[in-house]
Amino acid sequence: MRWSQTLIPTMKETPEGAEIPSHVLMLRAGLVGQLMAGAYSYLPLGLRSLRKAERIVRDEMDAAGAVELLMPALTPIQLWQRTGRVEAFGNVLIQFDVRRQNKQVRMALGPTHEEVVTDIVAKYVSSYRQLPITLYQIQTKFRNEERPRFGVLRTSEFLMKDAYSFDSSVEALNASYDKMYAAYCRIFARCGLKYLAVEAESGPIGGDASHEFMVLADNGEDSVVYCPTCGYGANLERADIGTHRAKPGAGSAQATLTKVDTPRVGSIEQVSKLLGCKPEQMLKTLIYMADEQPVAVLIRGDHDANEGKIRRALGAKKLELASPEVVERVTGAPLGFAGPVGLKVKLWADRDAAALQSAIVGANENDKHYKGAVRGRDYEVPETNIADLRNAADADPCPRCAGTVELRHAIEIGHVFKLGTKYSEALDARYLDDKEQLQPAIMGCYGIGVNRILAALIETTHDENGIIWPLSLAPYEVVLSPLNVNQAEVSELADKLYTELQAAGVDVLLDDRDQRPGVKFKDADLIGIPLRVVIGGRGLKEGQLEIKWRTEPAASNIPLAGAAATIVEMLAERKKAEGAAKAEGGSRKAE
């Protein structure tokens, strides 16, 4: 492609509203253009890289035995109602009415396609002989993102690869899951991403086991816990906390229970400041509704409750914080003054909360707290009700080894789930087994944010000059930069080399603009083309071409004679080196 014949609107300045490097660089390099908040056009350069990412995804999904189809983004609301996900997604699900033959028909734009693909299998798969099968698509998804930000990382419209496996046994599901997991490792390695696979919560999608594929990044919107010693990794929502360094908490078991005034202060920060104590000497008493029944959970003042852990510990299907009205009815006091002493509901405690010898707690009375509250004397929490109920924190003990974990920000690029029969039962996706008995298909779900591959790579692979692409995703592999396009010799040599490289199958961009060398070089660095070839100047007089890899600080020269063959060979060697580095830099699965 000739630069003058395509659209590459590079910018010198940081665009207004761009917050993180990937957002800034995708706009400055002319990869995307913003239409409105949460909606971006992919301009020619960005689309080329996006298509290359798609191609890698498609290659590996096909190699893993998945079968591609394409499902509509427009879906009937009845499918979502049958699985109960209208309520689960809430405002995220984009719903609207259309008028058809004098009737209002309710529809939704698919944020994911479990319902649609299960409906397909319900219609066309009837026997165990048709299983296992894994179906996938690369399709646009829609979610009502209330706070779109970070460029293409958080948008209302995005490109996703979603796959769904259907099996006749749990053992077969495990095999399908492992195939997809391995395919994901190959996909992200080929894309040049340094990724981490971590244990994760399934969320509104359902299921009983899942892993997220994460790229560690300072501006990531997710948090992960990672142990550099053993490789354990988990999303913050899922991360367990080890017990091998547990020790008695602060306070004294002989402390006297004393009620103190805490007028108009109910938060941990306010109370600790007023009473001159540290947050870790206090207990938060959180009132939850677990399957419509109130329950109290004790968390140390410097920790955060983990609702996923609490829900699992209680065996509850539904868990939510109680309303202020319920809190006051249960405790007799407004928010901020709940405490375990005298409380008449079931008490649960996080391990670190239970380890406190004595603690400052709410007194279940407005503007009052207790000092010196001791478990076993002033309130009871059975040993069976003590569990890991909080979010992990930096330097917590690893649950798998004797090391400690790190809390890091990360960008999610993929997610795999074991769904079970939730959707097949709701949507009647059943098959006849070898005994002629109807059985629900056992499902798995596997998603990749294709847009996120590009954003995550740019976020973690750039410098002060611009993007640094690997050859696998670069919109072009080589940029030819003739220094004076008005000189016939320069122009003719550039055209000849351009034609030869194209014939050899190289993705090559010819910068045929009549611009100063500095402008061309800065633009080439900004858009991140891996190899720059300069035609002209002193080198040309000496029969040389200047070449420079984007990742190297200095340029070098190659002979003009046979330059196309030399460049093709250099690209092949670089691809081989990148492939070897990716093979060595895979990810460790959290066991």
C-alpha positions in Angstrom: 0.0 0.0 0.0 1.1 3.5 -0.8 0.8 6.0 2.1 -0.7 8.6 -0.2 -3.5 6.2 -1.2 -4.7 5.1 2.2 -5.9 6.9 5.4 -3.3 7.2 8.2 -4.3 10.3 10.2 -1.4 10.5 12.6 -1.4 13.2 15.4 1.5 14.9 17.2 -0.4 15.8 20.4 -2.2 13.7 22.9 -5.9 13.7 22.1 -8.3 15.2 24.6 -9.8 12.6 26.9 -7.3 9.8 26.2 -6.1 8.5 29.6 -3.8 5.6 29.1 -1.0 4.8 26.6 -2.9 2.3 24.5 -5.8 4.8 24.1 -3.4 7.7 23.3 -1.4 5.7 20.8 -4.3 4.1 19.0 -5.7 7.6 18.4 -2.4 9.2 17.6 -1.3 6.5 15.2 -4.5 6.6 13.3 -5.6 3.1 14.2 -9.1 4.1 15.4 -11.3 7.1 15.4 -13.9 7.8 18.1 -17.5 8.2 16.9 -18.9 8.7 20.4 -18.2 7.5 23.9 -17.8 3.7 23.8 -17.9 3.4 19.9 -14.8 3.5 17.7 -14.2 3.2 13.9 -11.3 1.0 13.0 -9.3 2.9 10.4 -7.2 1.1 7.8 -4.1 0.5 10.0 -6.2 -0.6 13.0 -8.3 -2.9 10.8 -5.3 -4.6 9.3 -4.0 -5.4 12.8 -7.4 -6.5 14.0 -7.8 -8.8 11.0 -4.4 -10.3 11.8 -5.4 -11.0 15.3 -8.6 -12.6 14.0 -6.6 -14.8 11.6 -4.5 -16.1 14.5 -7.6 -16.8 16.6 -9.3 -18.6 13.7 -6.2 -20.6 12.9 -5.8 -22.0 16.4 -9.6 -22.5 16.9 -9.8 -24.5 13.7 -6.6 -26.5 14.7 -8.2 -27.4 18.0 -11.2 -28.9 16.2 -13.8 -26.0 16.7 -16.3 -25.3 14.0 -17.0 -21.8 12.9 -20.5 -20.3 12.4 -22.0 -16.9 12.6 -24.9 -16.0 14.8 -27.0 -12.8 14.7 -26.4 -9.9 17.1 -30.1 -9.3 17.2 -31.9 -11.7 19.6 -35.4 -12.2 20.9 -35.8 -11.2 24.6 -37.6 -14.5 25.3 -34.3 -16.4 25.1 -32.8 -14.3 27.8 -36.0 -14.6 29.9 -35.8 -18.4 29.8 -32.3 -18.4 31.3 -33.0 -15.6 33.8 -30.3 -13.4 32.4 -32.4 -10.3 31.8 -32.2 -9.7 35.5 -28.6 -10.9 35.8 -27.3 -8.5 33.2 -29.6 -5.7 34.2 -28.8 -2.4 32.5 -25.9 -3.9 30.7 -28.3 -5.8 28.3 -29.3 -3.4 25.5 -33.1 -3.9 25.0 -35.5 -2.2 22.7 -38.9 -2.5 21.0 -39.4 -2.7 17.3 -42.7 -2.4 15.5 -43.7 -5.5 13.4 -47.2 -5.9 11.9 -48.8 -3.5 14.4 -47.1 -5.2 17.3 -44.3 -4.2 19.6 -41.6 -6.9 19.6 -39.0 -6.8 22.4 -35.4 -7.6 21.3 -31.9 -7.4 22.7 -28.4 -7.0 21.2 -26.3 -9.9 22.3 -23.5 -9.2 24.8 -22.7 -12.9 24.5 -24.3 -15.8 22.7 -24.9 -18.7 25.2 -28.6 -18.5 24.6 -28.4 -18.4 20.8 -25.9 -21.2 20.4 -27.8 -23.4 22.8 -31.0 -22.8 20.9 -29.2 -23.9 17.7 -28.0 -27.1 19.4 -31.5 -27.8 20.7 -32.8 -27.7 17.2 -30.1 -29.6 15.3 -28.3 -32.0 17.8 -30.4 -34.9 18.9 -28.0 -37.8 19.5 -24.9 -38.6 21.5 -23.3 -39.5 18.2 -23.2 -35.8 17.2 -21.2 -35.0 20.3 -18.7 -33.7 21.3 -18.9 -30.5 19.2 -17.4 -27.0 19.8 -18.9 -24.1 17.8 -17.4 -20.7 17.6 -17.8 -17.3 16.0 -16.0 -14.0 15.7 -18.8 -11.4 16.0 -19.6 -7.9 17.3 -21.1 -7.8 20.8 -23.0 -5.0 22.5 -23.2 -4.0 26.1 -24.5 -0.8 27.7 -21.3 0.4 29.2 -22.3 3.2 31.5 -18.7 4.5 31.9 -16.9 3.8 28.6 -13.2 4.6 29.0 -9.7 3.5 28.2 -10.3 3.5 24.5 -11.3 0.1 23.1 -10.8 -1.6 26.5 -14.2 -0.5 27.8 -16.7 0.1 25.0 -20.4 -0.5 24.2 -19.5 -2.3 21.0 -16.6 -4.7 20.6 -15.4 -7.7 18.6 -15.3 -11.0 20.4 -14.4 -14.6 19.6 -16.9 -16.8 21.6 -16.9 -20.6 21.5 -19.2 -23.1 23.1 -18.5 -26.8 23.7 -21.3 -29.4 24.0 -20.4 -32.8 25.6 -22.1 -35.9 26.9 -20.0 -36.3 30.1 -18.0 -34.3 32.6 -14.9 -36.1 31.4 -15.6 -35.1 27.8 -16.2 -31.5 29.0 -12.8 -31.5 30.8 -11.1 -32.6 27.5 -12.9 -29.9 25.5 -11.9 -27.3 28.2 -8.3 -28.4 28.1 -8.2 -28.2 24.3 -9.5 -24.6 24.4 -7.2 -23.7 27.2 -4.2 -24.9 25.2 -5.5 -23.1 22.1 -5.7 -19.9 24.0 -2.1 -20.3 25.2 -1.0 -20.6 21.5 -3.1 -17.7 20.4 -1.8 -15.2 22.9 1.8 -16.4 22.4 1.5 -15.9 18.7 0.2 -12.4 19.3 3.3 -11.6 21.3 1.5 -11.1 24.6 3.0 -11.9 28.0 0.0 -13.4 29.6 -1.0 -15.0 32.9 -3.7 -17.6 33.3 -5.5 -17.2 36.6 -8.5 -18.8 38.5 -11.6 -16.7 38.1 -15.2 -16.2 39.1 -17.8 -17.1 36.5 -20.1 -14.2 37.3 -23.5 -13.8 35.5 -22.4 -16.4 32.9 -22.7 -19.2 35.4 -20.7 -22.4 35.7 -18.5 -24.0 38.3 -14.9 -23.5 37.0 -13.2 -20.8 35.0 -9.9 -19.2 34.2 -9.1 -15.7 32.9 -6.1 -14.9 30.7 -4.6 -11.7 31.9 -1.9 -9.3 30.8 -0.2 -7.5 33.7 -0.4 -3.7 33.1 -0.3 -0.7 35.4 -3.5 0.7 33.9 -5.4 -2.6 33.9 -9.0 -2.4 35.1 -8.8 -5.8 36.8 -6.8 -6.9 39.8 -5.0 -10.2 40.1 -3.1 -12.0 42.8 0.1 -13.7 41.6 2.8 -15.8 43.3 6.2 -15.4 41.6 7.4 -18.4 43.5 5.0 -21.1 42.3 3.0 -19.4 39.6 -0.3 -19.4 41.4 -2.6 -16.8 40.0 -6.2 -15.8 40.6 -8.6 -12.9 39.9 -9.0 -10.8 43.1 -12.6 -12.0 43.3 -11.4 -15.6 43.5 -8.0 -15.5 45.1 -7.5 -17.7 48.2 -5.3 -16.7 51.1 -2.8 -19.1 52.6 -2.8 -19.9 56.3 0.9 -20.9 56.9 1.8 -17.5 58.3 -1.3 -17.1 60.4 -0.7 -15.7 63.9 -2.8 -14.3 66.7 -4.2 -10.9 66.0 -3.9 -7.7 68.0 -5.5 -6.9 71.3 -5.8 -8.8 74.6 -8.2 -11.6 75.5 -8.4 -10.1 79.0 -9.6 -6.7 77.7 -12.6 -5.1 79.5 -15.7 -4.5 77.3 -16.3 -0.8 77.4 -18.9 1.2 75.6 -17.6 4.5 74.2 -19.2 7.5 72.5 -18.5 7.9 68.8 -20.8 10.8 67.8 -21.5 11.1 64.1 -18.6 8.8 63.1 -19.5 5.4 61.6 -16.7 4.6 59.1 -13.6 2.7 60.0 -11.4 5.7 59.1 -13.4 8.1 61.2 -13.7 5.8 64.3 -10.0 4.8 64.2 -9.0 8.5 64.1 -11.4 9.4 66.9 -10.3 6.6 69.2 -6.6 6.7 68.3 -6.5 3.1 67.1 -5.4 1.4 63.8 -8.0 -0.1 61.4 -6.6 -3.6 61.9 -7.7 -3.3 65.6 -11.3 -2.9 64.5 -14.0 -5.2 63.1 -16.6 -4.4 60.5 -19.9 -6.0 61.0 -21.5 -6.3 57.6 -25.2 -7.3 57.3 -26.0 -9.3 54.2 -29.2 -10.8 52.8 -28.4 -14.5 51.9 -31.3 -16.0 50.1 -33.5 -13.4 51.7 -32.3 -14.2 55.2 -30.1 -11.7 57.2 -26.6 -12.8 58.2 -23.7 -10.9 59.8 -20.1 -11.2 58.6 -17.1 -9.9 60.5 -14.2 -8.5 58.5 -11.1 -6.9 60.0 -11.1 -3.1 59.6 -8.2 -2.9 57.1 -9.6 -5.6 54.9 -12.4 -5.8 52.2 -15.1 -8.4 52.2 -15.2 -10.8 49.2 -18.8 -11.5 48.4 -18.0 -14.4 46.2 -16.3 -16.2 49.0 -19.0 -15.3 51.4 -21.7 -16.6 49.1 -19.8 -19.9 48.6 -19.2 -20.3 52.4 -22.8 -19.7 53.2 -24.0 -22.0 50.3 -26.3 -19.1 49.2 -27.6 -18.8 45.7 -28.1 -15.1 46.1 -26.2 -12.6 48.3 -26.4 -8.9 48.6 -25.7 -6.2 51.2 -28.8 -5.5 53.3 -30.6 -2.2 52.8 -30.2 0.6 55.5 -33.7 -0.2 56.7 -32.9 -3.9 57.1 -29.7 -3.1 58.9 -31.5 -0.9 61.4 -34.2 -3.5 61.9 -31.6 -6.3 62.6 -29.2 -4.3 64.7 -31.3 -1.5 66.2 -28.8 1.1 64.9 -28.2 3.0 61.7 -25.4 2.1 59.2 -21.9 2.3 60.7 -22.7 1.1 64.2 -23.5 -2.6 63.8 -21.5 -5.0 66.0 -21.5 -8.6 67.0 -22.3 -8.2 70.7 -25.9 -9.1 71.4 -26.7 -9.6 67.7 -29.5 -12.1 67.1 -28.6 -13.3 63.6 -26.1 -15.9 62.4 -22.5 -14.7 62.7 -19.7 -15.5 60.3 -16.1 -14.3 60.5 -13.1 -14.0 58.2 -10.1 -15.9 59.6 -8.1 -12.7 60.3 -11.2 -11.2 62.0 -11.6 -14.2 64.3 -7.9 -14.1 65.1 -8.2 -10.7 66.9 -7.7 -11.2 70.7 -10.0 -8.2 71.2 -11.5 -5.6 68.9 -13.3 -2.3 68.6 -16.8 -3.0 67.3 -20.1 -1.2 66.8 -22.4 -1.3 69.8 -25.7 -1.7 67.8 -26.6 1.8 69.2 -26.4 5.1 67.4 -23.1 7.0 68.1 -21.7 4.1 70.2 -18.9 1.6 69.9 -17.4 -1.1 72.1 -13.8 -1.4 73.0 -12.3 -4.7 74.1 -14.9 -7.1 72.5 -13.6 -10.7 72.8 -14.9 -13.6 70.8 -16.1 -16.4 73.0 -16.8 -14.1 75.9 -18.8 -11.2 74.4 -20.1 -12.8 71.2 -19.9 -16.3 69.6 -18.8 -17.3 66.2 -18.6 -21.1 65.8 -15.4 -22.6 64.3 -17.6 -23.9 61.5 -18.5 -20.3 60.6 -14.9 -19.1 60.3 -13.5 -19.0 56.8 -11.5 -17.1 54.2 -14.0 -14.3 53.5 -11.9 -11.3 52.4 -10.1 -10.0 49.4 -6.4 -11.0 49.1 -3.9 -8.2 49.5 -0.3 -7.6 48.5 2.2 -9.7 50.5 -0.5 -12.1 51.8 0.6 -15.8 52.1 0.3 -17.9 49.0 -2.3 -20.7 49.3 -0.1 -23.1 47.3 3.4 -22.6 48.6 5.4 -20.9 51.3 5.8 -17.7 49.3 3.8 -14.5 49.3 1.6 -13.1 46.6 1.7 -9.8 44.7 -1.4 -7.8 43.9 -1.2 -6.5 40.3 -3.4 -4.6 37.9 -4.2 -6.5 34.7 -6.1 -6.4 31.4 -8.4 -9.4 30.7 -8.0 -10.7 27.2 -9.7 -14.1 27.5 -11.9 -16.2 29.7 -12.9 -19.9 29.7 -15.7 -21.5 31.7 -17.1 -24.9 32.6 -20.9 -24.1 32.3 -22.4 -27.5 33.0 -26.1 -27.8 32.1 -27.5 -24.4 33.1 -28.3 -23.3 29.6 -29.0 -26.7 28.0 -31.7 -27.4 30.7 -33.3 -24.0 30.4 -33.4 -24.1 26.6 -34.1 -27.8 26.2 -30.8 -28.7 24.4 -31.1 -32.4 25.1 -29.8 -35.5 23.2 -30.6 -39.2 23.3 -27.8 -41.2 25.0 -26.7 -44.7 24.1 -29.6 -46.1 26.2 -32.2 -43.9 24.4 -32.5 -41.6 27.4 -32.8 -37.8 27.1 -29.9 -36.0 28.7 -29.0 -32.3 28.8 -25.8 -31.4 26.9 -22.9 -30.4 29.2 -21.5 -27.0 28.1 -18.3 -25.0 28.2 -17.8 -21.4 27.1 -14.6 -19.7 25.8 -14.3 -16.0 25.0 -11.5 -13.8 23.6 -11.8 -10.0 23.3 -10.1 -9.5 19.9 -10.0 -5.7 20.3 -8.4 -6.2 23.7 -5.5 -8.2 22.2 -4.4 -5.0 20.3 -5.0 -2.7 23.2 -3.2 -5.0 25.7 -0.2 -5.4 23.4 0.1 -1.6 22.9 -0.4 -0.9 26.6 2.6 -3.1 27.5 4.7 -2.8 24.3 5.5 0.9 23.5 8.1 3.6 24.1 8.2 7.4 24.0 8.1 7.3 20.2 5.1 5.1 19.7 3.8 1.6 19.3 6.2 -1.5 19.0 4.4 -4.2 17.1 5.5 -7.8 16.8 5.6 -9.0 13.1 2.5 -11.1 13.8 0.2 -8.2 14.4 1.9 -5.2 12.7 -0.4 -3.6 10.1 2.7 -3.7 7.8 5.9 -5.5 8.3 8.1 -3.1 6.4 7.9 0.6 5.6 9.9 2.0 2.7 10.9 5.6 3.3 12.4 7.3 0.2 14.0 10.5 1.2 13.3 12.6 -1.8 10.4 11.3 -3.9 10.8 14.0 -6.5 14.2 12.5 -7.6 13.5 10.1 -10.4 16.2 7.6 -9.3 14.9 7.5 -5.7 11.3 7.1 -6.8 12.1 4.4 -9.3 14.2 2.4 -6.8 11.5 2.7 -4.2 8.8 1.5 -6.7 11.0 -1.4 -7.7 11.7 -2.6 -4.2 8.1 -2.1 -3.3 7.0 -4.3 -6.2 9.6 -7.0 -5.4 8.6 -7.2 -1.7 4.9 -7.4 -2.5 5.6 -10.2 -4.9 7.5 -12.0 -2.1 4.4 -11.8 0.1 5.7 -9.1 2.4 3.2 -6.6 3.9 4.9 -3.4 2.8 3.9 0.3 3.1 5.6 2.7 0.8 5.8 6.2 2.3 5.6 8.1 -1.0 4.7 11.4 0.7 6.7 14.5 -0.2 7.7 15.1 3.4 10.9 15.8 5.3 12.8 12.7 6.5 12.2 13.6 10.2 8.4 13.6 9.6 8.5 10.2 7.9 10.7 8.6 10.5 8.6 9.9 13.4 5.4 8.6 11.8 7.0 5.2 11.1 8.0 4.9 14.8 4.6 6.2 15.9 2.6 3.5 14.0 5.2 0.9 15.0 6.2 -0.7 11.7 8.8 -3.3 12.7 11.4 -2.7 9.9 12.1 0.7 8.3 14.1 0.9 5.0 15.5 4.2 3.9 16.1 4.9 0.2 18.3 7.9 -0.6 21.0 10.1 0.8 24.7 9.1 1.1 23.9 5.4 1.4 22.3 5.3 -2.0 25.3 6.9 -3.7 27.4 4.0 -2.1 24.9 1.3 -3.3 23.5 0.9 0.2 20.1 1.0 1.9 19.7 2.0 5.5 17.6 -0.4 7.6 16.4 -0.1 11.2 14.4 -2.4 13.3 11.8 -0.6 15.5 13.2 -2.4 18.6 16.9 -1.5 18.0 18.5 1.8 18.8 20.8 2.1 15.7 20.4 1.6 12.0 22.6 -0.5 9.7 23.1 -0.9 5.9 22.5 -3.6 3.4 23.6 -3.7 -0.3 21.1 -2.3 -2.8 21.8 -5.2 -5.0 19.5 -8.1 -3.9 17.9 -5.9 -1.2 14.4 -7.5 -1.5 15.8 -11.0 -1.0 17.9 -9.7 2.0 14.9 -8.1 3.6 12.7 -11.3 3.1 15.5 -13.3 4.8 15.7 -10.9 7.7 12.0 -11.0 8.2 12.0 -14.8 8.2 14.8 -14.8 10.8 13.0 -12.3 13.0 9.7 -14.3 12.8 11.6 -17.4 13.8 13.2 -15.6 16.7 9.8 -14.2 17.8 8.3 -17.6 17.6 11.0 -19.1 19.8 10.7 -16.4 22.4 6.9 -16.9 22.5 7.3 -20.7 22.9 9.6 -20.1 25.9 7.5 -17.3 27.4 4.2 -19.2 27.8 2.0 -19.1 30.9 1.7 -21.3 34.0 -1.8 -22.5 34.8 -3.0 -21.8 38.3 -3.4 -25.3 39.8 
